[in-house]
Every structure is written in structure tokens, then in C-alpha cells.
Amino acid sequence: MKVAYWPGCVSRGFTPELHGSMELVAPRVGLELAELDRANCCGAGVIAEHNQELADTLNARTFAMAQATDGAELMMNICSTCQGAQSECQERLDASSEYREMINENLAPENLKYEKGVTNKNFLWVLVEDIGIEKVQSLVKRPLTGLRIAPFYGCYIIRPTDRLGYKEFPHRDEYLEQVITAVGAEAVPYSGSHKCCGFPVITMNKKTSLTQAGRHLGDAIDAGADALVTPCPLCHLNLDLQQPEAQKFVDRDLGIPVLHFPQLVGLALGFEPKELGMGKHVVSTGEVAEKVALMAANA
């Protein structure tokens, strides 16, 4: 299955291990990535607050490039925030032919044109809906038996439900648990799994932001998780990069690793933690790597 692939800015900058692990995992699950290497930042909702036309033009340009990709069945991203911001722009573009034509005039110098109805999905959605849980299970080479994984969705892939396709796919807020189970690990329920990580307010109110992150991490630790997994690199920044600061705001030790979603899948497909860039995280993933090594020794 060929997809027009939008890795997003963060996976190319702050979290290159996310893009690297996606490149490793894609062919194993039957995905051909046609990267949109000249596409735009989605704006993460920030640009739209100041200049809606600019934000919609940037994302319409990316959609048009995806639609012009020969053989691509859909557009795929690996960032929940991109999914949310792009879905918001697409909703406006698809709602009005007059507005769409006005935005397309901005794209005309590049001979690009957005046609209503691009299908843009996060890798989590593609894996469950287009590849299938049974196929994922059949591809597992190293069942992650004994690993207790706490899912963390991030806001932008679960809210608002009417914009994010929940009418057609009502169980999208359960997909992380489904994949965690499919790769042989145990999904750990805890109160923070579907809440905001706090990243959107970190530049305005660091205390509120990192208190939110610290509480979710603490809840996952108290529930017995070995690690969290998230499909959002911005959530990863607040939960991993900022974790040493977050523990000061919740007045407790944390130290729980946070995996990118393709890294979790990659471990089950047989890739080594080093190949998946797990050594690049701020919080050590050493205990997870040790458990994976023990699985291999006992296999």
C-alpha cells in the first residue's frame, strides 16, 4: 500500500528517532512511503489563531501534493498534532467551494490545486483500519510478553470526535490498547491515557503544563506500567524531554520511559532498541531494552 507520507516537522527536528523508526517499520507492515519532502508545517493550530488563510493555504498545499502523488491511496502522518490541525483546516476547505477556490488561487503559482476530500490518517489509524490487527499479529517476530505499556493518545487524535471521523470509526480511542495487545504486551489502564499532556500551554504557563504531564506519568507508574507509548511527538516532548522538570512540579520521582508508537511496533517486529533510536530519549529506555533482550534469550 503506497501512501503520501508527511512525517511532520518535529520528527525531523526534535525527535528524529520517530521518523527513523517509521522508515524501518513501514516496509515490514506493507507500507510504501512516498515522502512529501517539500510539504509545509501544519501550523499546529498556532498559525490559524493569527492567520487562518495562511494556515489553510499551507495545509491545502500539503494536501494537493499528496493528491498529486502517483499511486498513493491516502496521505499518512505520524503526528497526532498534525492530524488535528490538518483535520481542522480540511473541514474549512471542504465546507465551501468558494473558500477552497480562493485558497487554491494562492497555490496556483506552483501549479497545485486541492480537490475536496483528501484522506489523511495517522499511522495508528492506518495500522488498525487499513492493515488490520490480525495482520499485525501475524507479523510479530518477538511478542512483547511481560511488558506493561500505558497508552497516551494526546488530544488532537481523539477530540473533537465529529471532525476526526469517529462516526465512521467509533473505536479510534481504543486503537492503542488494541495494538499493544496485538504485539503481546499488556495495556495498562490509568486515568491520564486520554487527557492533555500540557504541551499546548507550556510557553504560557509552565507550571500548569508540567504539572499535567507529571500527574499523567505518575498515574502510569502507580498503575504498574513499564513505559508509555504515544502517537504524538509533541506529547513525547512534554512527557520525555520535560520529564526531569515535570517531576519537580509533582514533587515525586518519575523516570518512566516514553516510546514513540512506531518504536513499540518495531520492537515486536524484531528490530533492536538501538535501531529504533531508543537511546536518544531523555529518560532512559534501558529497562525496556533489557526486558526485550531477555525475551529474545528465552525465545
C-alpha positions as CSV (number, residue, x, y, z in Angstrom):
1,M,0.0,0.0,0.0
2,K,1.6,3.3,-1.1
3,V,0.9,6.3,1.0
4,A,1.8,10.0,0.6
5,Y,3.9,10.3,3.8
6,W,4.0,13.5,5.9
7,P,6.5,13.0,8.8
8,G,5.9,16.5,10.2
9,C,8.4,19.0,11.5
10,V,9.0,17.6,15.0
11,S,10.0,14.1,13.7
12,R,12.6,15.8,11.5
13,G,13.9,18.0,14.3
14,F,13.4,17.2,18.0
15,T,12.5,13.5,17.6
16,P,14.4,12.1,14.6
17,E,14.1,8.6,16.1
18,L,10.4,8.8,15.3
19,H,10.9,9.3,11.6
20,G,13.8,6.7,11.6
21,S,11.7,4.0,13.3
22,M,8.8,4.7,10.9
23,E,11.1,4.2,7.9
24,L,12.2,0.8,9.4
25,V,8.7,-0.4,10.3
26,A,6.8,0.7,7.1
27,P,8.0,-2.0,4.6
28,R,7.6,-4.7,7.3
29,V,3.9,-3.9,7.6
30,G,3.4,-3.4,3.8
31,L,3.6,0.3,3.5
32,E,5.5,2.2,0.8
33,L,6.3,5.7,1.9
34,A,6.3,8.4,-0.7
35,E,7.6,11.3,1.4
36,L,6.3,14.8,0.9
37,D,9.7,16.3,1.4
38,R,8.7,19.8,0.4
39,A,5.5,20.0,2.4
40,N,4.6,22.6,5.0
41,C,4.5,22.7,8.7
42,C,0.8,22.2,9.7
43,G,1.0,25.2,12.0
44,A,0.0,23.1,15.0
45,G,-3.1,25.3,15.4
46,V,-0.9,28.3,16.3
47,I,-0.7,29.9,12.9
48,A,-4.5,29.5,12.4
49,E,-5.1,31.6,15.6
50,H,-3.3,34.5,13.9
51,N,-3.9,34.0,10.2
52,Q,-6.5,31.4,9.2
53,E,-6.0,31.9,5.4
54,L,-2.2,31.3,5.8
55,A,-2.7,28.1,7.8
56,D,-5.3,26.8,5.4
57,T,-3.1,27.7,2.4
58,L,-0.1,25.8,3.9
59,N,-2.1,22.7,4.6
60,A,-4.0,22.8,1.3
61,R,-0.6,22.9,-0.4
62,T,0.4,19.7,1.5
63,F,-3.0,18.0,0.7
64,A,-2.5,19.0,-3.0
65,M,1.0,17.5,-3.0
66,A,-0.4,14.3,-1.5
67,Q,-3.2,14.1,-4.1
68,A,-0.6,14.6,-6.9
69,T,1.5,11.6,-5.6
70,D,1.2,8.9,-8.2
71,G,-0.3,5.7,-6.8
72,A,-0.8,6.9,-3.3
73,E,-4.0,5.5,-1.7
74,L,-4.1,8.1,1.0
75,M,-2.0,10.6,3.0
76,M,-0.4,9.4,6.2
77,N,1.1,11.3,9.1
78,I,3.0,10.2,12.3
79,C,1.9,13.2,14.5
80,S,-1.4,13.5,16.4
81,T,-1.0,17.3,16.4
82,C,-0.6,17.4,12.6
83,Q,-3.7,15.2,12.4
84,G,-5.7,17.5,14.5
85,A,-4.5,20.8,12.9
86,Q,-4.8,19.4,9.4
87,S,-8.3,18.0,10.0
88,E,-9.4,21.4,11.2
89,C,-8.1,23.1,8.0
90,Q,-9.6,20.4,5.8
91,E,-13.0,20.8,7.4
92,R,-13.0,24.5,6.4
93,L,-11.6,23.8,2.9
94,D,-14.2,21.0,2.2
95,A,-17.1,23.1,3.6
96,S,-17.1,25.8,0.9
97,S,-16.2,25.6,-2.8
98,E,-15.8,29.4,-2.8
99,Y,-13.3,29.4,0.0
100,R,-11.5,26.4,-1.5
101,E,-11.1,28.2,-4.8
102,M,-9.8,31.3,-3.0
103,I,-7.1,29.2,-1.2
104,N,-6.3,27.4,-4.5
105,E,-5.5,30.8,-6.1
106,N,-2.6,31.0,-3.5
107,L,-1.4,27.6,-4.8
108,A,-1.6,28.4,-8.5
109,P,2.0,29.7,-8.9
110,E,3.1,26.2,-8.1
111,N,0.5,24.6,-10.3
112,L,-1.0,22.9,-7.3
113,K,-4.7,22.5,-6.6
114,Y,-6.5,20.9,-3.7
115,E,-9.6,18.9,-4.5
116,K,-12.2,18.3,-1.8
117,G,-11.9,15.0,0.1
118,V,-8.2,14.0,0.8
119,T,-7.9,11.1,3.2
120,N,-5.3,11.9,5.8
121,K,-4.7,9.4,8.5
122,N,-2.3,9.0,11.4
123,F,-0.1,5.8,11.2
124,L,-2.1,4.4,14.2
125,W,-5.3,4.6,12.2
126,V,-3.7,3.1,9.1
127,L,-2.3,0.2,11.0
128,V,-5.6,-0.7,12.5
129,E,-8.0,0.2,9.7
130,D,-6.1,-0.5,6.5
131,I,-3.6,-3.1,7.6
132,G,-5.6,-4.8,10.3
133,I,-4.9,-6.1,13.8
134,E,-4.9,-9.8,12.6
135,K,-2.2,-8.9,10.0
136,V,-0.1,-7.1,12.7
137,Q,-0.4,-10.1,15.0
138,S,0.8,-12.4,12.1
139,L,3.9,-10.1,11.6
140,V,5.1,-10.2,15.2
141,K,8.5,-11.9,15.5
142,R,9.1,-11.0,19.1
143,P,6.0,-11.0,21.3
144,L,6.4,-8.3,23.9
145,T,5.1,-10.7,26.6
146,G,5.6,-9.2,30.1
147,L,5.9,-5.6,29.0
148,R,3.2,-3.4,30.6
149,I,2.5,-0.4,28.4
150,A,0.4,2.6,29.3
151,P,-1.3,4.2,26.2
152,F,-1.2,8.0,25.8
153,Y,-3.2,9.3,22.9
154,G,-2.8,13.1,23.1
155,C,-5.8,15.5,22.5
156,Y,-5.6,16.0,18.7
157,I,-6.3,12.4,17.7
158,I,-9.4,12.0,19.9
159,R,-11.1,15.4,20.1
160,P,-13.4,16.7,18.6
161,T,-14.8,13.4,17.5
162,D,-17.1,14.7,14.8
163,R,-14.1,16.2,12.9
164,L,-11.9,13.2,13.4
165,G,-14.1,10.5,11.8
166,Y,-15.4,8.9,14.9
167,K,-18.8,8.5,13.3
168,E,-17.3,6.1,10.8
169,F,-14.7,4.7,13.2
170,P,-16.1,4.9,16.7
171,H,-13.3,2.9,18.3
172,R,-10.3,5.1,17.3
173,D,-9.8,6.0,21.0
174,E,-9.2,2.3,21.7
175,Y,-6.7,1.6,19.0
176,L,-3.5,1.9,21.1
177,E,-4.8,-0.7,23.5
178,Q,-5.7,-3.0,20.6
179,V,-2.2,-2.7,19.1
180,I,-0.4,-3.1,22.5
181,T,-2.3,-6.3,23.0
182,A,-1.7,-7.5,19.4
183,V,2.1,-7.2,19.9
184,G,1.9,-9.3,23.0
185,A,2.3,-6.6,25.7
186,E,-0.2,-5.7,28.4
187,A,-2.2,-2.5,28.0
188,V,-2.2,-0.7,31.4
189,P,-5.3,1.4,32.2
190,Y,-4.8,4.6,34.1
191,S,-6.6,8.0,34.4
192,G,-4.4,10.1,32.2
193,S,-4.4,8.0,29.0
194,H,-6.9,10.3,27.1
195,K,-6.0,13.6,28.7
196,C,-3.9,16.6,27.5
197,C,-0.2,16.3,28.0
198,G,0.0,20.0,28.7
199,F,2.3,20.9,25.8
200,P,-0.1,23.5,24.2
201,V,0.3,25.8,27.2
202,I,3.9,25.3,28.1
203,T,5.1,28.6,26.8
204,M,2.3,30.5,28.6
205,N,2.1,28.5,31.9
206,K,5.0,26.1,32.5
207,K,3.7,25.1,36.0
208,T,0.3,24.1,34.7
209,S,1.8,22.3,31.7
210,L,4.3,20.2,33.5
211,T,2.1,19.5,36.4
212,Q,-0.4,17.9,33.9
213,A,2.5,15.9,32.4
214,G,3.9,14.9,35.8
215,R,0.5,13.7,37.0
216,H,-0.1,11.5,34.0
217,L,3.3,10.0,34.2
218,G,2.8,9.4,38.0
219,D,-0.5,7.8,37.4
220,A,1.0,5.4,34.8
221,I,3.8,4.5,37.3
222,D,1.3,3.9,40.1
223,A,-0.7,1.6,37.7
224,G,2.5,-0.5,37.2
225,A,3.5,0.5,33.7
226,D,7.0,-0.2,32.4
227,A,6.6,2.6,29.8
228,L,4.1,4.8,28.0
229,V,3.6,4.9,24.2
230,T,2.2,7.8,22.2
231,P,1.5,8.6,18.6
232,C,2.3,12.3,19.1
233,P,5.8,13.7,19.1
234,L,4.7,16.9,20.9
235,C,3.2,14.8,23.7
236,H,6.6,12.9,23.7
237,L,8.4,16.2,24.2
238,N,6.4,17.1,27.3
239,L,6.4,13.6,28.7
240,D,10.0,12.6,27.9
241,L,12.1,15.7,27.3
242,Q,10.4,17.7,30.0
243,Q,10.1,14.8,32.5
244,P,13.1,15.8,34.7
245,E,11.4,19.2,35.1
246,A,7.9,17.8,35.5
247,Q,8.9,15.7,38.5
248,K,9.7,18.9,40.4
249,F,6.1,20.2,39.9
250,V,4.5,17.0,41.2
251,D,7.1,16.5,43.9
252,R,8.0,12.9,43.2
253,D,10.5,10.8,41.3
254,L,9.3,9.7,37.9
255,G,11.8,8.1,35.5
256,I,9.4,6.2,33.2
257,P,10.3,5.8,29.5
258,V,8.0,7.1,26.8
259,L,8.1,5.2,23.4
260,H,7.0,6.6,20.1
261,F,4.3,4.4,18.5
262,P,6.4,3.1,15.6
263,Q,9.1,2.1,18.2
264,L,6.7,-0.2,20.0
265,V,5.6,-1.8,16.8
266,G,9.2,-2.1,15.7
267,L,10.3,-3.9,18.8
268,A,7.6,-6.6,18.2
269,L,8.7,-6.9,14.6
270,G,12.2,-7.8,15.7
271,F,14.1,-4.6,15.5
272,E,16.6,-3.9,18.2
273,P,16.1,-0.9,20.5
274,K,19.3,0.8,19.1
275,E,18.0,0.5,15.6
276,L,14.8,2.3,16.7
277,G,16.7,5.1,18.3
278,M,15.6,4.3,21.8
279,G,18.9,5.5,23.1
280,K,18.1,9.1,22.0
281,H,15.4,9.6,24.6
282,V,15.9,11.8,27.7
283,V,14.5,9.3,30.1
284,S,16.4,6.0,29.8
285,T,14.7,3.2,27.9
286,G,17.3,0.8,29.3
287,E,14.9,-1.3,31.4
288,V,12.6,-1.8,28.4
289,A,15.6,-2.8,26.3
290,E,16.7,-5.3,29.0
291,K,13.3,-6.9,29.1
292,V,13.3,-7.2,25.3
293,A,16.7,-8.8,25.4
294,L,15.5,-11.2,28.0
295,M,12.6,-12.1,25.7
296,A,15.0,-12.9,22.9
297,A,17.2,-15.0,25.2
298,N,14.2,-17.0,26.4
299,A,12.6,-17.5,23.0
